């Protein structure tokens, strides 16, 4: 009887930044046709992932998203959320903080930046071991061996994501050497989060094959003149999509402006974000809030396409960083929109 590989993927309990974990379950093809509801609940040792004590270590994995795994034979990728042994959401479960009703109205697109990292030099690809490459400028959307580093990894990752059915909207080389980005859009915040996490997993696994690491930290090069990495959150609801009004957009932006709102958002927009949100390198300062048309130095950018579309469309929150949990980011944005 043929066998099917199910790769269960979940988030551990490490703080302040969770990591991906995964393990493989083998099932008979006679009992599995590729549907989510056919994926059984599973468990794991939470004492090894900072999610349970050793004396009561079982945590549950509830499948929430499935797609084919093109890089393995007879295989699927299964994103799972973590539950306590009694079936309640684990405290590390950011997906559970999103209300079910949110999927009916909210659309999200995440712009995921990251660095491809050389484990031997502990520097991004393209960086010499004893210094720096040429300053920023030629790398953004760059072409050629002197400007684009690790393209073979990025292209392979893109192909795998598309074959898996993930809704990748595009890729590009970013501002710093060795820095790249992919974008994923979904109708529904939980779906967008599921797909970002699966795409991150596939990037980690693809880079593994080349002996390259992926650095998701928002400012891995520290206090230098190299750009940090973000996960800009593009979002809309029916009000924004059908606004036809500048006033509506400004009123919604103001929902993010209070000290309480800033603190609520920043608390889940990724660890060490103060290193990235300095007011430089296309960012606003972490303790300030601003918005503007086509302004990449603002907290929230109003895309110029919104104006051209008669003030209807979406907004871009530029503050979430590259290591943030997209589930928690979406939940915070929805809280502000509903306030």
N, C-alpha and C positions, 0 to 999 in steps of 0.2 A: 504494500500500500504506500502511495506517495506521501511524502511529508512536507509540511509547510513551516517556514520559520516566521515567528512573530517577534519582532524586536520591540519590547516594551521600554518606553522612554519616560523618565520622570525627573522632577527637580528635588534635590536633596534639601537638607535643613541648614546648610552652612550660612553663617551670617558674617558680614552684611550682604554678601552676594551668593546666591544659590548657584550650584553647578548641576550639569546634566549627569544623569546616571542611566544605564540601560542594561538589559539582560535579555537573552533569547529563550523563547518558549517554543517547543516543537509540538505541532498538532497534526492530526491525520487530515488529508485532503478531503476525505469523505464527510468530515464534520465541519469543514470550513470552506466558504466560497468567496471570502473577501469582504464580508459585511461587518460593520462595527459591532452589531449586536451579537455576533458569533464569537467575539473575543471574550474569553472568560475573565472574571476577576482574578487577580493574582496577589501575591504578598511578597514582602522582602524584609530583610533584617534592618529595621530602623535604627538599631544601636550602632550600625556601621556608617550611617549617613546623617548623624546628628538629629534624628527624628523620633527616637524612642530610647528608653533605658534598657540595659541588658536583661533585666529581670522580666520585662514585658515588652519584647522587641518587635513583635509583628506589626507591620503597617500594610495597608491594602492599596492595591493599584486598580483604579477604575478606568477602563479605556474610554477615551472621549473623542479620539480622532484616529483615522486609519488611512493609509495610502500605500501604494506599492513601493517596494524597495528595489529600484532598478539595478543597484550595484551588487545585489546578492541573488542567487538562484532561488526561485520559489519562496519569496520572502515579502513581508509587509512590515511597515513601520507603524507602531501603535503608541500614540501619545496618551499618557495616563495621568490622572490626578491622584494625589495621595490622600488617603482617608485613614482615620484612626481605626483601631481594631473593631470599634462599635459601629463603624460606617459613617461617622460624622467627619466633616472636612478637617484635615490636619491644619494646624496653625500656619504651616509653611505653604499652604495651598492658596496661591493668589487667584487662581481661576475661580474659586468658590466665592470670591468677593464681588464678582460681576453678577448682577441680577439677570435672571432668565429673560425678563422682558426687554433688556437692553439690546438683545440680538435682533429685535424686530425693527429698530429704528436707526441704530448707530453703525456707521461705516468707519473703518480704520485702515490706514495705510502707513506702514512703518518703514523708515529708511535706515537700514541696519549697517552701520559702519564697523570696521574691525581692522586689525593689523595682522598680516601674515608674519610670523615671528620665527627667527632662526634660533633654535635651542642652544646651539654651540656658541654663538656670539652674544646671545641674550639681547638681540637687537632686531628691528624689522628687516625683512628682506630688502636688499638694496643698500643697506648701511654697511660701510666698511667696519672692520673690527676695532679700528683705532681712531675713529673720528666720525665725521658726518658726510653724507653725500651733498650734492649741490643744494642750495636753499630751495624752499618751496616755490613753485611756479610752474615747472614743466610736467609735474606728475599728475595733476588733476585731469582726468580723461586723457591721460598721456598715451602715446604710441611709440613703440620702439624699445629695444633692449636697455637703453639708458634711462628710460622713464617709467616703464611698467615692469614690476617685479612680481613673479608668481602667477602670471596670467594663465598658465596651463592648469593650475589648481582651481582658479576662479571659473574658467570655462567648463571644466569637468563638473564642478559643483553646480553650475547653472544647468547643464544638460540633465544631471541627475534630478534636480529639483523639478524641472519641467516634465520629465518622464514620470515622476512621482505624482504629478498633478497639482503641485503647489502653484499658487497664483503669483508667481514672480513677475513683477512689472518691468524690471530692468536691472542692469548692473553698470557700474563704472568704477574706474580707478579714482581714488580720492586725493586730497590736497597733499598729503605727506607721502614720501616714498614707502612702498610696501603696504599702503592703506587702501582698502577697497570698500565697496558698498553694494548691497542688493536691496531691492524694494519689494515688499509684499503687501497686497491689498486684499481685503475681504469685507463682505457685507456681514457685520456682526463682530463684536470685539473678541469674543472667545475664539471664533474661527481664525481671526487675524493672529491672536496669540499662539494658538495651536501651530499655525503654519510657520511663524517666526521661530518657535522652539525646534520644530522638526528641521527647518532649514539650518539653524545653528548646529544641530546635531550632525547633519549631513556635511556641513563645512568642516567640523572637527574631524569626522571620519575620513573625509577626502584628503585633508591636509596630513593626517596620520600616515597615509600611504607614501607621501613624499618626505616624511621625516620633518615636517614643518608643524609648528604649533600655531594656534589662533589666539591672539591677545584681544580680549573684549574690554579691557580696562579703558576708562574714558580718557586717561592722560598717561599712557605708558611711558612716555619720554619725559615725564616730569615737567619742571619749570623751564622748558626750552621754548624756542620760537616755532615749534612744530605743532600743527593742529591736533586737537584731541579728537575723540570719536563720540558720535552721538547716535541716538536712535530716534530721529525726529518723528513725531506722531502727527500724521495728517488725519483729521477727523471731521465728520459731519453728522448731522441728523436731519430730519425732514425740514425743520425750521431753517437751517442754513442752506440746504439744497434748494429751497423754494422761496428764499427770503425776498429777493428783488428789492433790497433795502440796505443802504449803508448803515442806517441807524441800528438795525437788527444786529449786524455784525459787530458794531461797536459796543452795543449792550451786552452781547455774549462775551466779548473780550474782557469787559469790565468785571465779569463774574470771576475772573482769575486774578484780579488786581489787589485784593485785600491781603493784609498780613497773614490772616488765617488761611486764605486760599493758597498763597505762595508756600506757606509751611506745609500744608496738606499735600501739595503736588511734589515739592522738593523731597519730602520724606520718602517717596517711592520712585523718584526719578533716577536712582542709581547712586551707589556709594562713591565717595571722593569727588562728587560733582563740583565741589568748590575749586578743585584743581582745574576744571575745564571751564566753568562758567565764571570767567574773570572780567568780561567786558571786551576781551580781545578775541582774535581768531574766530570771527563770525558768531560771537555769543554776547548775551546780556549778562550782567553781574548776577550772581546767585541770589542776592538779597533785594534785587530790584525787579520791577515788572514793567514791560513796555510792549506795545504792538504797533505795527505799521505796515503799509502797503509795500510789498517786495523788499522788506527790511530784514536781512539775514543777521543783523545785530540786535534784533528785538527778541523778546521772550516768545511772542507769537507773531508769526508772519501772515499777513493777508496776501495770498497769491495775486499777482497782477491779473491772472485769468478770471478771478472772481469779479474784479471791476469790469473787465471786458465782457463778462457774462451777465451784466446788469445787476451786480451785487448778489449773486447766488453761487453756492458752491461749498467750499470747505475752508478750514483753518489749519495751520501748521504750528504745533507747539514744538519749539526747537530745543527745549530744555532737557528732555529725557536723554540719559546717556546710553552708551553702547552696551553696557552690562545690565541695564534695568530690565525688570520683568515686565514684558508687554501686557500681561494680565493686570498687574497692579497699576501700570500707567493708564490703561484704558479705564479701569475702575475709578481712578482719581479724576480723570477728565469728565467722565459721565457724572460724577458727584457734583462737579462745578456746573455743568450744563443744567442739572436738575435743581440747583440751589435757587 
